[in-house]
Each structure stands twice: as structure tokens, then as C-alpha cells.
Amino acid sequence: MEKRLEVKVKKIIGQPNPKEGQWSDALTFEPGEGTLEKRRGRIFAVLDLTGSTRWDLAGFGRQTLEELRRAYYDSQETSPLAALETAVHRAQHQLVELAFGPGGAVPDGTLDYNFAAAVLWGSVLYVAKLGTAGIYLRRGEVTRELGEAADSKVFSASGMVGDKDAVVLGSSDFRRTFAVGELPAVMADLEKLITDLGQPAGLSALILRLELATVPGEEERVVIAPVASKKSLGGKIRAFWPRRRKRPEIFRKISRTLLLLPALLFLLATGWTMRQRQTDFRAAETERLVQEAEQTLTDARQYVDLNNSRARDLLLTAKSDFEAAGALGGAVLGWSEKVAEIDKLLDEVDKVKRVKPEVVEGAAVSFDPLAGLKSPPTVGASVVDVGTYFDNIYFLVPSENQIRKSVPTEEGYSEPGYWVTEENPSLADAVAMAIDGFIYVLKADGRVLKFEKGELVSDFSLKELDQPLKNPRAIFTTIDSEHLYLLDAGSRRIVITDKNGLYQSQYIYGEVPAGPTDLVVDEAAGVIYLSDGTNIFRIEM
């Protein structure tokens, strides 16, 4: 008899809802033959899809999960973890081909997909996930999430599991619905809770409970040694033969050394073999990563300008695989050229232009909106930015959570009064503003608020940026412009959006000595001016 970890599986599957373009499923896979399961274990997976209602998401999902199963059990020359990573990549490629290939392409269609997969092989758990799906391990009273959400890179890990452990694979909606801290309390009632929620289409999960069970072991060969009689032949000989004289100490030491020599040779041979196997494994893993990266890069090239969101995801995945192959230390021919090509394609996809600002002397541009005004009003509170619209002056005052407005009078200007009528406009961390009839307020966390007649426009936000603003410093627009210009000092770039907040393009300017703090744009001349408080820099648009 032997003890072995057994797994009890509970599936929670959302109801398909084609009208909303959502689908998810949770499946367990058997390899089909006992010997293969012993070599590769059992695989479990959760997949969720969100996309156009014109797509057959259920059909896409079933084919993708089948490709995941087939790719994993077909990869028998690599480690289970490497095979699982490969399977997720191949399933991703299969899904992209189904959705965006000749037979499934939908004009302007976008597809969001998230994988969570696990393999249990004996007492070792291998996990891999792509996107915002969740994988959780509960051990005793502690529950923790494995890995972080990543849209373009496969997270993978492995570790030992034991009796009474529980593993949960959840879709992205599952991860958003149940926080890690809530899982221990609701684990027993998850199925009922999800049913009470109406079994949303995107909410699926697998709960794997591990228990140590006693099972019959493989038949063992038992060898019974013969029992010698009390007076065996050897005993008779030893009794007859005269006892030898005790050998000198030097001979005993030599004898012991000779006895140890085979063991030492065995250890040396074993160490060399292990190093050789490690070298062979690294070479095989490097080759696998390069092949995956090459295929992903080929797929990405097809979607540039057709579906830039998908192209970006694939390019980032290919770059990650090339960098991982380089980190293994193997010789990857053309590695730097491939990464350079990927960076160039990413710039093309994200409409990035890399520029070098030039210092200009005596530029006919002013960064002071109050320049030329006679006796402009003052505000006693701390003002972080000032703007004008026609003859009115606006003061951004975060310490008061307000924008103050001053209008012309016969004597000059009125006392600046409160302009924002919103009860809590969240201006405490505001850093800059721009005015074109609306007022756009740039916040330190990278968000932009839009106000109309003192009230917040609730449906405005920045959309489809390739990355969040890291250290926003200034915002610019005019009544004649169709764009917003955002100075992101943290990423040394100028981000351009339309006036609905939708990303258009960006200029990456690299190093500027003191770092720019303000910008002015002359669209007619095609020039962006930056200021660091001392110098003015020019960028050709």
C-alpha cells in the first residue's frame, strides 16, 4: 500500500450569454492513457472570452481548450512547466487565428481573453496564466494569489502541495468578484453565491481539493535469501585456516582509500552528467523560447494597422520570449535585431515618434497666460495653474478643492470667486489645467477631469493609452485645437489625445537637462515648445 494525493474537483460554470458577447468554461483533462498521466499528470483549465456578438465565442473556446490539452500532452521532451507554458502560447495563437484569421475576422472586432491552467503531477503543482484570470492556493488558514495580472506575458510557477491544500482557478470576472481575503470565508458556499448572482456568463472557476489517500502500490519483487546452517562451509574453512597476522596501519589506510575511490568517481561522473543535462535543458529551453517568439512575431506582423491592440499584445509576448531566451545564456542568432524590430513595430503600433528637443533662444512664445494683462487679480490661496478664456481668468487652487474665476470690471478684475459647483470635485491633487470653453484638469495620478459650467462631465476619461501617465506635469489645448497635449515627465513624453480622451499619438523626447515642467503647442507652425523654467526647447511635430 502507498499514500498518494488525490484531487476532488468542483466546477462552477457561468451560463453562456451570446447577446452580451461573453463566454467562460472550466474543464479538466485526462491524457487518455495511464502511463501518460504518470509522466505528465492531469491538466485543469479555466478560459473566459469577451468579444463581438458576431463571433462564435463558445466554438472558439472549445477549440482553444482542446489545443491547450493537445499541446501539453504532446510536449513530452521538456519539463511539465515548460510544456504548460508552450501549451498556453499555442492555445493563444489558435484563438487569435480563429478570431482574426480569414475565416473569423470581424471589422473593428476586439477580443479579450484570459487563461488559468494548472497541472497536478504527483505532489507537484505547475501553474500558468495569461491575462487577468486568478490562481489561488489555500494552505491551512492562509489563502494567497499566485502571480500578478499580465495582459501580454504568461506567468508560470511550480511548487509542492500536500494534504488538505486547495487550489482555485478563476476567470477574470471571478477574480474581480471575490477578493483574496474573502475566499476562505466563502469557499464552501461559492457555488450558491454564484448561482444567487445569476451565474454570469464570464464567471467560472475550478476548485481542486487535495487529500492524501492510501492506495494499492505496484507489485514489488521480494527476494528471499537462503539461510546458512550453523556450521556452513565458510565457517568450517575459517575455523581450519590459521588466523592471519594483523596488517600494518598503512595497508589499512590504502585499502580504505581504494574502497572510497569508486564512490568518488561515481560522484564526479554524476556531477558532470547533471551539469550536462542542465546545459542540454537550457539549450532546449532557449530553442523553444526562440521558436515561440518567432511564431508570435510572425503573427504580430499580420495585425499591424489591422488590429493594433492585438498586435501590441503579440509583440510584447514575442519580446518577453526573446529576452527570456537571452537570459538563459544561450547563443541566439539575431536576438538584438529581433528585439530592435519589435521595438520599431511597437512604435508604429502605438504611433510613437522619438524626437530630440532643440534649445531655442528668444522664441516668440509665452508660458505665462497673464502676460500683458494690467493689474491681474491675485488669490491668497496656493495657486498651481492659471488659464484664460476670452477675457476671463481662472485659477486652479487644489488646497481649496476649487477653480476660481475672475471677470473684467471697470476697475480691472473682480475678486476671484468659486467656479466649480460640484459638491466634491476631487481637485486636491490637481497639477495643471487647460481651457477651451470646457476646463480640463490634470491630476497627479494621471487622470484628467473635464468640467462644463462648473459641473463635472462624468463620462470623460483618457482611453487606450499604451501605459498610464507616470508623472504628469502640464496639459495644453485651445478653442481651435482638436487635441489635448499631456506632458508626462515620468516617461519623458508628450501624449496626444482627441477631446474625448481617446489616444492618438505621442512624442518621446528623451533627456532634457532639468526636465520640462510646462508646454505650449503651435499647431499652425507644427511646433511643440517645452520649458524647464530656464530654457525653452523646440520639437517639430
C-alpha positions as CSV (number, residue, x, y, z in Angstrom):
1,M,0.0,0.0,0.0
2,E,1.2,3.6,-0.7
3,K,-0.1,7.1,0.0
4,R,-0.9,9.4,-2.9
5,L,-2.5,12.8,-3.3
6,E,-6.0,12.5,-4.7
7,V,-7.8,15.6,-6.1
8,K,-11.5,16.3,-5.7
9,V,-12.8,18.7,-8.4
10,K,-15.7,21.1,-8.2
11,K,-16.7,23.0,-11.3
12,I,-18.6,26.3,-11.3
13,I,-19.5,27.4,-14.9
14,G,-21.3,30.6,-15.9
15,Q,-24.3,30.5,-18.2
16,P,-23.4,31.4,-21.9
17,N,-24.7,34.8,-23.0
18,P,-24.1,35.3,-26.7
19,K,-26.1,38.6,-26.7
20,E,-23.5,40.2,-24.3
21,G,-20.5,38.7,-26.1
22,Q,-19.3,36.7,-23.0
23,W,-18.3,33.1,-22.5
24,S,-16.3,31.1,-20.0
25,D,-15.7,27.5,-19.1
26,A,-13.8,25.3,-16.6
27,L,-12.5,21.9,-17.7
28,T,-10.4,19.0,-16.5
29,F,-8.4,16.9,-19.0
30,E,-7.2,13.3,-18.8
31,P,-4.4,12.2,-21.1
32,G,-6.2,9.1,-22.2
33,E,-3.7,6.5,-21.0
34,G,-2.5,5.7,-17.6
35,T,1.2,5.7,-18.4
36,L,1.0,9.2,-19.9
37,E,-0.8,10.5,-16.8
38,K,2.1,9.2,-14.6
39,R,4.6,11.0,-16.8
40,R,2.7,14.3,-17.3
41,G,-0.1,14.5,-14.7
42,R,-3.6,15.9,-15.0
43,I,-4.3,19.3,-16.5
44,F,-7.0,21.7,-15.4
45,A,-8.0,25.0,-17.1
46,V,-10.4,28.0,-17.0
47,L,-10.8,30.3,-20.0
48,D,-13.0,33.3,-20.4
49,L,-13.7,35.3,-23.6
50,T,-15.3,38.7,-24.3
51,G,-15.8,39.9,-27.8
52,S,-18.1,40.7,-30.7
53,T,-21.5,39.1,-30.6
54,R,-20.9,38.1,-34.2
55,W,-18.2,35.6,-33.1
56,D,-18.9,32.1,-32.0
57,L,-17.2,32.5,-28.7
58,A,-18.3,29.1,-27.4
59,G,-16.8,27.4,-30.5
60,F,-13.6,29.5,-30.2
61,G,-13.3,28.5,-26.5
62,R,-13.8,24.8,-27.0
63,Q,-11.2,24.6,-29.8
64,T,-8.8,26.7,-27.8
65,L,-9.1,24.5,-24.7
66,E,-8.6,21.4,-26.9
67,E,-5.5,22.9,-28.4
68,L,-4.2,23.6,-24.8
69,R,-4.8,19.9,-23.9
70,R,-3.2,18.5,-27.1
71,A,-0.2,20.9,-26.9
72,Y,0.6,20.0,-23.3
73,Y,0.5,16.2,-23.7
74,D,2.4,16.3,-27.0
75,S,5.3,18.2,-25.4
76,Q,7.0,15.2,-23.7
77,E,10.6,16.2,-24.3
78,T,10.5,19.2,-21.9
79,S,9.7,19.7,-18.3
80,P,6.0,19.9,-17.3
81,L,6.3,23.6,-16.5
82,A,7.8,24.4,-19.9
83,A,5.2,22.2,-21.6
84,L,2.4,24.1,-19.8
85,E,3.9,27.4,-20.9
86,T,4.1,26.2,-24.5
87,A,0.5,24.9,-24.4
88,V,-0.8,28.3,-23.2
89,H,1.1,30.1,-26.0
90,R,-0.2,27.7,-28.6
91,A,-3.7,28.0,-27.4
92,Q,-3.3,31.8,-27.5
93,H,-2.2,31.5,-31.2
94,Q,-5.0,29.2,-32.0
95,L,-7.5,31.7,-30.5
96,V,-6.1,34.7,-32.3
97,E,-6.2,32.7,-35.6
98,L,-9.8,31.7,-35.1
99,A,-10.9,35.3,-34.3
100,F,-8.8,37.3,-36.7
101,G,-7.8,34.9,-39.4
102,P,-9.6,34.9,-42.8
103,G,-12.5,32.8,-41.6
104,G,-13.3,34.7,-38.4
105,A,-12.3,38.3,-38.9
106,V,-14.9,40.9,-37.8
107,P,-14.3,44.5,-38.8
108,D,-13.1,46.5,-35.8
109,G,-13.6,43.5,-33.6
110,T,-11.7,43.2,-30.3
111,L,-11.3,40.1,-28.3
112,D,-10.3,39.9,-24.6
113,Y,-9.2,36.5,-23.4
114,N,-7.8,35.2,-20.1
115,F,-6.3,31.8,-19.3
116,A,-5.7,30.0,-16.0
117,A,-4.2,26.5,-16.2
118,A,-2.7,24.0,-13.7
119,V,-1.1,20.6,-13.8
120,L,-1.0,18.2,-10.8
121,W,1.8,15.7,-11.2
122,G,2.2,13.6,-8.0
123,S,2.7,16.2,-5.2
124,V,4.0,18.9,-7.6
125,L,1.7,21.7,-8.9
126,Y,2.5,23.6,-12.0
127,V,0.5,26.7,-12.9
128,A,0.4,29.2,-15.8
129,K,-1.9,32.1,-16.6
130,L,-2.3,34.8,-19.2
131,G,-4.3,38.0,-18.7
132,T,-6.4,38.8,-15.6
133,A,-7.6,35.3,-14.6
134,G,-6.8,34.2,-11.0
135,I,-5.0,31.3,-9.5
136,Y,-5.2,30.8,-5.7
137,L,-3.6,28.4,-3.2
138,R,-5.2,27.8,0.2
139,R,-3.0,26.2,2.8
140,G,-4.4,25.9,6.3
141,E,-5.9,29.3,7.2
142,V,-3.8,31.2,4.6
143,T,-5.0,31.9,1.0
144,R,-2.8,33.7,-1.5
145,E,-2.9,34.6,-5.1
146,L,-0.2,33.1,-7.4
147,G,1.3,35.7,-9.8
148,E,0.1,39.1,-10.9
149,A,-2.2,40.0,-13.8
150,A,-0.4,40.5,-17.0
151,D,-2.0,41.1,-20.4
152,S,0.8,40.0,-22.6
153,K,3.1,37.7,-20.7
154,V,2.5,34.2,-19.4
155,F,3.1,33.8,-15.7
156,S,4.2,30.4,-14.6
157,A,5.4,28.8,-11.4
158,S,5.7,25.4,-9.6
159,G,5.8,24.1,-6.1
160,M,4.9,21.3,-3.7
161,V,1.4,20.7,-2.5
162,G,0.1,18.5,0.2
163,D,-2.8,17.1,2.2
164,K,-5.7,19.5,2.8
165,D,-4.4,22.1,0.3
166,A,-6.9,23.7,-2.1
167,V,-6.3,25.3,-5.4
168,V,-8.7,27.6,-7.2
169,L,-8.6,28.6,-10.8
170,G,-10.9,31.5,-11.6
171,S,-11.9,33.5,-14.6
172,S,-11.2,37.3,-14.8
173,D,-14.8,38.0,-13.6
174,F,-14.3,35.6,-10.7
175,R,-11.1,37.4,-9.8
176,R,-12.9,40.8,-9.8
177,T,-15.9,39.5,-7.8
178,F,-14.0,37.7,-5.0
179,A,-11.1,39.3,-3.3
180,V,-8.3,37.0,-2.0
181,G,-9.2,37.8,1.6
182,E,-12.9,36.8,1.1
183,L,-12.2,33.3,-0.4
184,P,-11.6,31.4,2.9
185,A,-15.0,32.5,4.3
186,V,-17.0,31.8,1.1
187,M,-15.2,28.8,-0.3
188,A,-17.8,26.3,0.9
189,D,-20.7,28.4,-0.4
190,L,-19.1,29.6,-3.7
191,E,-21.5,27.6,-5.9
192,K,-24.6,29.0,-4.1
193,L,-23.2,32.6,-4.1
194,I,-22.5,32.4,-7.9
195,T,-26.0,30.9,-8.5
196,D,-27.5,33.8,-6.5
197,L,-25.7,36.2,-8.8
198,G,-27.4,34.6,-11.7
199,Q,-24.4,32.6,-13.0
200,P,-22.9,35.4,-15.1
201,A,-21.5,34.3,-18.4
202,G,-18.0,35.3,-17.6
203,L,-17.8,33.8,-14.1
204,S,-16.4,30.3,-14.0
205,A,-14.0,28.5,-11.6
206,L,-12.4,25.2,-10.7
207,I,-11.9,24.2,-7.0
208,L,-9.3,21.5,-6.5
209,R,-9.2,19.9,-3.0
210,L,-6.2,17.7,-2.3
211,E,-6.4,14.7,0.1
212,L,-3.8,12.1,0.9
213,A,-5.3,8.7,0.2
214,T,-3.9,5.2,0.7
215,V,-4.0,3.1,-2.5
216,P,-2.5,-0.2,-3.6
217,G,1.1,0.1,-4.7
218,E,2.7,-1.5,-7.6
219,E,3.7,-5.2,-7.2
220,E,7.1,-5.4,-5.6
221,R,9.6,-8.2,-6.2
222,V,10.6,-9.9,-3.0
223,V,13.9,-11.8,-2.9
224,I,14.4,-14.3,0.0
225,A,18.0,-15.0,0.8
226,P,19.0,-18.6,1.7
227,V,19.7,-19.1,5.4
228,A,23.1,-20.6,6.2
229,S,23.3,-23.6,8.6
230,K,25.1,-23.2,11.9
231,K,28.2,-24.8,10.5
232,S,28.4,-23.6,7.0
233,L,31.3,-24.4,4.6
234,G,32.7,-20.9,5.1
235,G,32.6,-21.4,8.8
236,K,34.5,-24.7,8.5
237,I,37.2,-23.1,6.3
238,R,37.6,-20.1,8.7
239,A,37.9,-22.5,11.6
240,F,40.5,-24.6,9.8
241,W,42.6,-21.8,8.3
242,P,45.0,-20.2,10.7
243,R,44.2,-16.6,11.7
244,R,46.2,-14.1,9.7
245,R,48.5,-11.6,11.3
246,K,47.2,-8.1,11.7
247,R,48.2,-5.9,8.7
248,P,50.1,-2.7,9.2
249,E,48.2,0.5,9.6
250,I,49.4,1.9,6.2
251,F,47.9,-1.0,4.4
252,R,44.5,-0.5,6.1
253,K,44.5,3.2,5.1
254,I,45.4,2.3,1.5
255,S,42.6,-0.3,1.5
256,R,40.1,2.3,2.8
257,T,41.2,4.8,0.1
258,L,40.8,2.3,-2.6
259,L,37.3,1.4,-1.4
260,L,36.3,5.1,-1.5
261,L,37.7,5.7,-4.9
262,P,34.8,4.2,-6.9
263,A,32.4,6.3,-4.8
264,L,34.4,9.5,-5.6
265,L,34.5,8.6,-9.3
266,F,30.7,8.0,-9.2
267,L,30.1,11.4,-7.6
268,L,32.3,13.1,-10.2
269,A,30.5,11.3,-13.1
270,T,27.1,12.1,-11.6
271,G,28.0,15.8,-11.2
272,W,29.3,16.0,-14.8
273,T,26.1,14.3,-16.0
274,M,23.9,16.7,-14.1
275,R,25.7,19.7,-15.5
276,Q,25.5,18.3,-19.0
277,R,21.8,17.7,-18.6
278,Q,21.3,21.2,-17.3
279,T,23.2,22.6,-20.2
280,D,21.1,20.5,-22.6
281,F,17.9,21.6,-20.9
282,R,18.9,25.3,-21.1
283,A,19.7,24.8,-24.8
284,A,16.4,23.1,-25.5
285,E,14.5,25.8,-23.5
286,T,16.3,28.5,-25.4
287,E,15.4,26.9,-28.7
288,R,11.7,26.6,-27.6
289,L,11.5,30.2,-26.5
290,V,13.1,31.4,-29.8
291,Q,10.6,29.3,-31.8
292,E,7.7,30.6,-29.8
293,A,8.9,34.2,-30.2
294,E,9.5,33.8,-33.9
295,Q,5.9,32.5,-34.4
296,T,4.4,35.2,-32.2
297,L,6.4,37.9,-34.1
298,T,5.1,36.5,-37.4
299,D,1.5,36.6,-36.1
300,A,2.0,40.2,-34.8
301,R,3.2,41.5,-38.2
302,Q,-0.1,40.4,-39.7
303,Y,-2.2,42.6,-37.3
304,V,-0.2,45.8,-37.5
305,D,-2.7,48.5,-38.7
306,L,-5.5,45.9,-38.9
307,N,-5.8,45.3,-35.1
308,N,-3.2,47.3,-33.3
309,S,-4.4,46.2,-29.8
310,R,-3.8,42.5,-30.7
311,A,-0.6,43.4,-32.5
312,R,0.8,45.1,-29.3
313,D,-0.1,42.1,-27.1
314,L,1.7,39.7,-29.5
315,L,4.7,42.0,-29.9
316,L,5.1,42.3,-26.1
317,T,4.9,38.5,-25.8
318,A,7.5,37.9,-28.5
319,K,9.8,40.4,-26.9
320,S,9.4,38.8,-23.5
321,D,10.3,35.4,-25.0
322,F,13.3,36.7,-26.8
323,E,14.6,38.4,-23.6
324,A,13.9,35.2,-21.6
325,A,15.9,33.2,-24.2
326,G,18.8,35.7,-24.0
327,A,18.7,35.5,-20.2
328,L,19.3,31.7,-20.3
329,G,22.8,32.5,-21.7
330,G,22.4,30.5,-25.0
331,A,23.6,31.9,-28.3
332,V,20.5,33.4,-30.0
333,L,21.5,34.5,-33.5
334,G,20.0,37.8,-34.5
335,W,18.5,38.4,-31.0
336,S,19.3,42.1,-30.8
337,E,18.0,42.7,-34.3
338,K,14.7,40.9,-33.5
339,V,14.2,43.0,-30.3
340,A,15.0,46.1,-32.3
341,E,12.4,45.2,-34.9
342,I,9.9,44.6,-32.2
343,D,10.6,48.0,-30.6
344,K,10.2,49.6,-34.0
345,L,6.9,47.8,-34.6
346,L,5.7,48.8,-31.2
347,D,6.4,52.4,-32.0
348,E,4.5,52.0,-35.3
349,V,1.5,50.4,-33.5
350,D,1.4,53.0,-30.7
351,K,2.1,55.9,-33.1
352,V,5.3,56.9,-31.3
353,K,7.7,59.4,-32.7
354,R,11.1,59.7,-31.0
355,V,12.5,63.2,-31.1
356,K,15.4,65.2,-29.7
357,P,14.3,68.7,-28.4
358,E,16.5,71.6,-29.5
359,V,17.2,74.6,-27.3
360,V,15.9,77.8,-28.8
361,E,16.9,81.4,-27.9
362,G,14.3,84.2,-28.0
363,A,11.4,82.0,-29.0
364,A,8.3,84.1,-29.6
365,V,6.2,82.1,-27.2
366,S,5.0,82.8,-23.7
367,F,4.3,80.3,-21.0
368,D,2.6,83.0,-18.8
369,P,-1.2,83.3,-19.6
370,L,-1.3,86.6,-17.6
371,A,1.4,88.3,-19.6
372,G,0.3,91.7,-20.9
373,L,-2.7,92.0,-18.6
374,K,-2.8,95.1,-16.5
375,S,-3.3,94.6,-12.8
376,P,-4.5,90.9,-12.9
377,P,-6.2,89.8,-9.7
378,T,-4.4,87.7,-7.0
379,V,-5.6,84.8,-5.0
380,G,-4.3,84.4,-1.5
381,A,-4.5,80.6,-1.5
382,S,-1.9,78.4,-3.2
383,V,-2.5,78.5,-7.0
384,V,-0.9,75.8,-9.1
385,D,-2.0,76.9,-12.5
386,V,-3.7,79.9,-14.3
387,G,-5.6,80.0,-17.5
388,T,-7.7,82.5,-19.6
389,Y,-10.7,82.2,-21.8
390,F,-11.6,85.3,-23.7
391,D,-11.2,88.0,-21.0
392,N,-11.9,85.7,-18.0
393,I,-9.2,84.4,-15.8
394,Y,-9.3,81.0,-14.0
395,F,-7.1,79.9,-11.0
396,L,-6.6,76.3,-10.1
397,V,-6.5,76.1,-6.3
398,P,-6.1,72.4,-5.1
399,S,-5.9,73.5,-1.4
400,E,-9.5,74.7,-1.7
401,N,-10.6,71.9,-4.0
402,Q,-11.7,74.7,-6.3
403,I,-11.2,76.6,-9.5
404,R,-11.7,80.4,-9.0
405,K,-12.9,82.7,-11.7
406,S,-12.3,86.4,-12.2
407,V,-14.1,88.6,-14.8
408,P,-13.2,92.0,-16.2
409,T,-14.7,95.1,-14.5
410,E,-14.4,98.8,-15.0
411,E,-11.7,98.9,-12.3
412,G,-9.8,95.9,-13.6
413,Y,-10.9,92.4,-12.5
414,S,-13.4,91.1,-10.0
415,E,-12.5,89.3,-6.8
416,P,-11.9,85.6,-7.9
417,G,-15.0,83.6,-6.9
418,Y,-15.6,79.9,-6.7
419,W,-16.5,78.5,-10.2
420,V,-16.9,74.7,-9.5
421,T,-20.4,73.9,-8.3
422,E,-19.7,70.1,-7.9
423,E,-20.0,69.1,-4.3
424,N,-16.7,67.2,-4.2
425,P,-14.7,67.7,-7.4
426,S,-11.6,65.8,-6.3
427,L,-9.1,68.6,-7.1
428,A,-6.9,68.2,-4.1
429,D,-4.1,66.5,-6.2
430,A,-4.6,68.6,-9.4
431,V,-1.4,69.8,-11.1
432,A,-2.5,71.7,-14.2
433,M,-5.4,72.8,-16.3
434,A,-6.3,73.8,-19.9
435,I,-9.3,75.7,-21.2
436,D,-11.2,75.7,-24.5
437,G,-14.7,76.5,-23.2
438,F,-14.5,73.3,-21.1
439,I,-11.9,73.1,-18.4
440,Y,-9.6,70.0,-18.4
441,V,-7.9,69.4,-15.1
442,L,-4.8,67.1,-15.0
443,K,-4.3,65.2,-11.7
444,A,-1.1,63.8,-10.2
445,D,-2.4,60.2,-10.6
446,G,-2.6,60.7,-14.4
447,R,-6.4,61.2,-14.7
448,V,-8.0,64.1,-16.4
449,L,-11.3,65.6,-15.2
450,K,-13.5,67.6,-17.6
451,F,-15.8,70.4,-16.3
452,E,-18.6,72.3,-18.1
453,K,-20.1,75.4,-16.5
454,G,-18.7,74.3,-13.1
455,E,-20.0,70.7,-13.2
456,L,-18.0,67.5,-13.8
457,V,-18.6,65.8,-17.1
458,S,-18.9,62.2,-15.8
459,D,-18.3,60.2,-19.0
460,F,-14.9,61.7,-19.8
461,S,-11.6,59.8,-19.3
462,L,-8.3,59.0,-21.0
463,K,-8.7,55.9,-23.1
464,E,-6.4,53.4,-24.9
465,L,-3.1,54.8,-23.6
466,D,-0.2,52.3,-24.0
467,Q,0.7,52.9,-20.4
468,P,-0.6,55.2,-17.6
469,L,1.0,58.7,-17.1
470,K,3.8,58.4,-14.6
471,N,4.5,62.0,-13.6
472,P,2.1,64.3,-15.4
473,R,3.1,68.0,-15.2
474,A,1.1,70.0,-17.8
475,I,-1.8,70.0,-20.2
476,F,-2.5,72.2,-23.2
477,T,-5.3,72.9,-25.6
478,T,-7.1,75.8,-27.3
479,I,-10.5,76.5,-28.6
480,D,-9.2,76.0,-32.2
481,S,-7.4,72.7,-31.4
482,E,-8.9,69.3,-31.8
483,H,-6.4,67.7,-29.4
484,L,-5.2,67.6,-25.8
485,Y,-1.5,67.6,-25.2
486,L,-0.3,66.0,-21.9
487,L,3.3,66.4,-20.6
488,D,4.3,63.1,-18.9
489,A,7.7,63.9,-17.3
490,G,7.9,60.4,-15.7
491,S,8.0,58.7,-19.2
492,R,9.7,61.7,-20.9
493,R,6.9,62.0,-23.5
494,I,4.1,64.2,-24.8
495,V,0.8,62.2,-25.1
496,I,-1.8,63.5,-27.6
497,T,-5.5,62.5,-27.3
498,D,-8.6,63.8,-29.0
499,K,-11.0,65.9,-26.9
500,N,-12.9,62.8,-25.9
501,G,-9.7,61.5,-24.3
502,L,-9.0,58.8,-26.9
503,Y,-5.3,58.2,-27.5
504,Q,-3.9,59.5,-30.8
505,S,-0.1,59.5,-30.7
506,Q,2.9,60.5,-28.6
507,Y,6.3,62.1,-28.8
508,I,9.1,60.6,-26.7
509,Y,11.7,63.3,-26.2
510,G,14.4,61.5,-24.2
511,E,16.6,63.5,-21.9
512,V,16.1,67.2,-21.2
513,P,18.7,68.7,-18.7
514,A,16.4,69.9,-15.9
515,G,13.2,68.2,-17.1
516,P,10.4,70.1,-18.6
517,T,7.5,71.4,-16.5
518,D,5.3,73.2,-19.0
519,L,4.4,73.1,-22.7
520,V,2.8,75.3,-25.3
521,V,1.7,74.0,-28.8
522,D,1.6,76.0,-32.0
523,E,-0.3,73.6,-34.3
524,A,-0.3,76.0,-37.2
525,A,3.5,76.1,-37.2
526,G,3.7,72.4,-36.3
527,V,5.9,73.0,-33.2
528,I,5.7,71.9,-29.5
529,Y,7.6,74.2,-27.0
530,L,8.8,72.8,-23.7
531,S,10.0,74.8,-20.7
532,D,12.1,73.8,-17.7
533,G,11.8,77.2,-16.1
534,T,15.1,78.4,-17.5
535,N,15.3,77.1,-21.1
536,I,12.8,76.7,-23.9
537,F,13.0,73.6,-26.1
538,R,11.5,73.1,-29.6
539,I,10.1,69.9,-31.0
540,E,9.0,69.6,-34.7
541,M,5.6,67.8,-35.0
